[in-house]
Amino acid sequence: MPVERRVFNFPGWHDNPYVQILQSEITRRGYELAGIPDFDRAIAELTSPERRGVIHVQWTSPVTEWAVNAVDARRRTDLFLDALFSAKQWGRAIVWTLHNVLPHDTLYPKTNAYLHARLAELADAIHVLSPHTAELAAPVYALPAEKIVEIPHSSYDGVYGDPVERTAAREAIGVAGTGPAILFFGWIRPYKGLEHLEAATRIATEGGAALQLLLAGRPQGDVAGILDAFENGPVPLTTHLKRILPEDVATWFGAADVLVLPYRAILNSGNMFLAATYSLPIILPDEPHLVDEFGDEAWIRFFDRSDPDASLAALLADDWYRSRSARSAARAFADARPPSRMSAQYADLIERLAGRE
């Protein structure tokens, strides 16, 4: 039987910039990209004996987190796993990209742990972005070592446009001050620890630092209280509490001096690689796997998770991130991770899996 040059993605989030980079080379090699976020239609695809091509499971949150309750989450999980098993019976190969040990802020951790454990068994290849993924997942489920394929995250070069000069960028988004601008970018969600960023900027400001805050992203979940605290705090604030249009991303990163990820837990973050693309230093939590992998990077600092408020405040009050060397190191990091490499490695993986059909 000839190889079916087709990849079915679940969920079919084709407008995700990471997915677009990842799959750009396989498209150039003549593969059709299919996929839909709708659960029922995905099940129909996976259980159809007429369908062929590699199946790529990207994020599992639509399986469980879009359920109406715990019983429904388990029902949807069983349906999804049964459908993948059926697809394998028809000879289709499965690759699973493991972005997070479990979905962020999951309502159903036990069901998700079960889903991920079974996915690890069903998948022909498990694509990881971090070399520490199996170790971090191990307390919850096992990843067969022979299935793991590491394809590191690339920069976002060529995706969001050229850098924007700081003065022009600040004028474009309405930043009035000239002091260091602290950026939080992306979904505003409970697990991201924004209460620590609010406390840290307040402590640093009360200690004499002339900081300002840039909050750019759509709120999701119970975050009204923390947004009120930012609004009523002493730190000058510029916000855009909705989706940032792709053409505006470079402007927000150009206006900032440092990106802060005050997360409680993190395995991978695309924002880190987006910051590097725009020569922007970053502050990360001192997760052991992050320190091990990136501890020598001059553009990265780590806050102490055991004392996040004071630790972040000290890192923000010290203007290390405004140095030319820190920004140059960020850009060098991006240069060493071209999108073409990530895309080619993924395309090679897909072609290898397609050859098994």
N, C-alpha and C positions, 0 to 999 in steps of 0.2 A: 504493500500500500504506500503511495507517495506521501511525503511529509506534508501535513496541513500547516501552511504558513499563517498561523492565526494564534493570537493570545487573547484569552478571555479574562478580563480583570474583574475581581469583586473586592470592594465596590468599584463601580466604573467612574471614579473621580478623575476624569481625563483633564480637567482644568487645573489640577494640582501641579504646581511648578516642578516639584521633585519628581513626580511621575512622568511629566513631560520630558525632563532631562533623562531620566532612567531609560525611557523607552524610545528615545529619538533614533538611536542607531538601529534597533531592531526594525523600526519603521523603514529606515533607509534600505534595509536588506530585503524589503518586500513583504514584510509580515503585516497582516491586518490586525488592528487593535480593536477589540470589542469589549463590552462590559457595561453593566448598568448597576446603579445603586439600589434599585427596587428588589426587595428580597424575593418576592414570589416569582418574578420573571427570571431572577438568577437561578432559583431552584429548577424552573422549567428548562433552562439552558443546560444545567448540570446533569439532569436526568434524561436528556434527549439522546437517544442512540445515534441520531443523525449528525449531532454536533461533534466537531473535532478540534484539535489544537490544544496548546498548553493552557492550563488554568493557573492564573496568578491570584492568590489571595493576598491582598495588601493589608487592610485594616479589618479587624473582627468586630469593632464596635457596632456596626449596623446589625449584626446578628443578635446581640444581646441588649444593647442599650436602647434600641428602638422598640423593645418589647413593652407591653402594657403592665406586666407584673412578673414576679419571679417564675411562676408556672409557665407563662408565655415565653420567657427567656429560655427556659430549658426546652420547651417544645421547639422553638426556632433553632436552637443549637442542635437538637437531634435531627431535625429536618435537613439542616445544612450539612452535617456530617454524613448522613445517609446519602445525600445527593452527591457529595464528593466521592463517597465509596462507589456509587453507581458509575460516576464518570471514570473512575479508575478501572472498573470492570469493562468499560468500553475502550480501554487502552489509553486514556488521556493522562498525561503527566501533570503533576501539581508542584508548583513552587510557592512557598509561603515567605513573605517578607515579615520578619519579626521586628516591628518598630518599638514595641513596649512589652514588658513582661506581662502586664495586664492592661486593658484600656484605662485611660485616665479617669479618675472619679467614678469608677464602675459601680453600678448599683448591685451587681451580682458577681462578686469575686469568685465564689465557689464554682458557679456555672462557667465563668470565663476560664478558670484554671482547668476545668474539665475540657472545655473546647480547645484550649491551646495544647493540652496534653495529647488529645486525639489528633489534632492537626499535625503535631510533630510525628505521629505514627503514620499518618496518611501521606504526608508530603514526600515527594521524591527529592526535593532540595529545600533547605531552609536558608533563606538569604538573611544574613545579619549585617548590621552596619558597624557594630562594635566588637572587638575581639573578646570582650568580657560578657557577651550576651548569655552564653550557656551557663557560665558561673552564676550570674545574677538570677537566671530563671530556675536554677537547680533546686532551691527550697520549695518551689511551687510545682514544677514539672521538669521532666528530663528532655534534653535535645540530643538525639543520636549524633555523635561526633562525625560519623561518615556522611551525614546529610548536610552539614553546615558549609555554606559558601559565603565567605566574607567579601562583600563589595562595599568599601567605605563610601560615605557621603562625600559628594563633590562640592565645590563652590557653586555659586549661582551666576557665574560669568555668562553674559549674553542673554540673561533672562529678563532683568528689570531695567536695563538701560545703564547709561554712563553715570558715574558719580556726579553729585550736585555740590557745588561750592557752598561752604558752610553759611556765609552771610546770605546768599540767595536762597538757600534752603530754609533758613530760619524765617526769612521774610515771607516766603511762600506759605508756610504753615502758621504764621502769626506768633512766632516766639519774640517776645519783646526784649528780654534781657540778653546780656552778653556772657554771663557766667556759665560754668560747666552744665551741660544739659544731659540728664540721665534718661535713657530711653528704656521703656518697656514696650515690646512690640508683639502683637499676636492676640489670640483668644484670651480674654480675661476670665479665668476659671479658678475655682477654689483651690485646686491642688498647686497652683502656681505661686502661692505664698506672698501675694502682694501686700499683705498686712506687715510683713517684715520690711519690704521696700518702703512703705509709708512710714513706719517707725524709724527706719534708718535715715531717711532723708530729713525727717523732723529732728532727730538727734544731731545730725551733722549741721543742719541749719542753725539750730539753737546754740551750737558750739562755734558758730562764726563762719561756716562755709556758705558761699553764695551760690547755692545750687538752684537748678530748676528742673522740673519733671516734664517728660513727654510720654503720654499714655496713648498708644495707638492700637486699637483692636476692638473687637466686638465682645461685649459681656455675655457670659453664659453661666447659668447656675446662680447660686446665692452669693452674689458679690456686691449687692447694693450698699451694704454697710461699709465695705472698704472703699468704695468709690466716694461715698459721703465723707469719709475720713480724709481722703485726698483733697476733695473740694474745700473742706473747712480747715485744712492744715496751713502751716506757715510757708510752704514751699510754692513758689510760682508754678502754675500748672498750665500745660497746653494739651488738650485732649482731642481725640477723634474716635469716639466710641461707636464705631461701625466698621464694616469691612474697609480695609485700605485697598484702593484700586492699584493694580499692578504698576501703572504709570506714576504713582505717587510714592512707591516704596523707596526709591533712591533718594527722594527728598527728605523723608523722615530719617533715614540713616545718615544722610549728609548733614542734617541739623544737629545730630547728637555727638557727644564726646565719648560715651561709653554705653554699652548695652548691659542691662542687668537681668539675669535669670534667677529670681529668688525662690526657685522651685523647692518643694519639699522632697521630691524624688524625681530622678531623670535618668533615662537610659541613653536616648539620642535626642538631639535637638537640631532641626534645620536652621533655627535662628542663629545658632552659633556659626554656621557656615555662611549664612547671609551676612552676618556682621563682618566676617573675614573678607568677603567679597568687596565690601565698602570700607576696608581698612579701619574697622571700628573695634577697639578693645572691648573685652567682655569680662563680666564677673559671674562665676558659676558656683554652685554649691560644692563643698569639698567631699563629694562622693568619691570613695576610694578608686573606683574604676576611671573616673574622670581625671583625678590627680595622677594616676599611673600613666594614663595615655597622653595627657596634655600638660603635665606639671612643669615641663621645661619650656613651655611657650611664653615668650616675653610679653605677649598681648593679652594674656589670661591671668586673672587672679581668682582665688577661691575664698569664699566666706565660710566661716565656722558654723556648721549647722547646729552645734550645741549652744551657740550664742549668736543667732543670726542678726538681731537688731544692731547690737554694738559692733559686731564684726563688719557688717555691711557699711555702717556709718563711718568706720575708720577707713575703709577702702575708698569710700566716696569722697571723704574730706581730703585725702591725699590725691593730688592731681597727677599721679603716675600715668594715667590713661591719656593725658594730653600731650605726652612726649612724642616726638617724631619717631623715635625708635619703636615705641609700642605700636604705632599705626603701621609702620613699615613691616613689622613682624607679622601683623595680621594679614597684610597683603601678600607677603611671602608664603604664608600658610595657604591662602587661596590659590596662589600660582602653582603650588605643589599638588593641587587636587583639581585638575581640569575636568569639566563635565564630560568631555569626550572619552576619558578613560573609564569613568563609571559606566557610561552608556555602552561602551564596547564590551566591558566585562559582563554586563547584564545580557547583551545580545549573544555573546558566546554561550552563556548559561542556557538561554532559551533554545538556541539551536542544538545544543547537546541534549536537552530534554526532548525537544521535538523529534530528534532522531530515534528516540526510544519507542515512539508510537508505532 
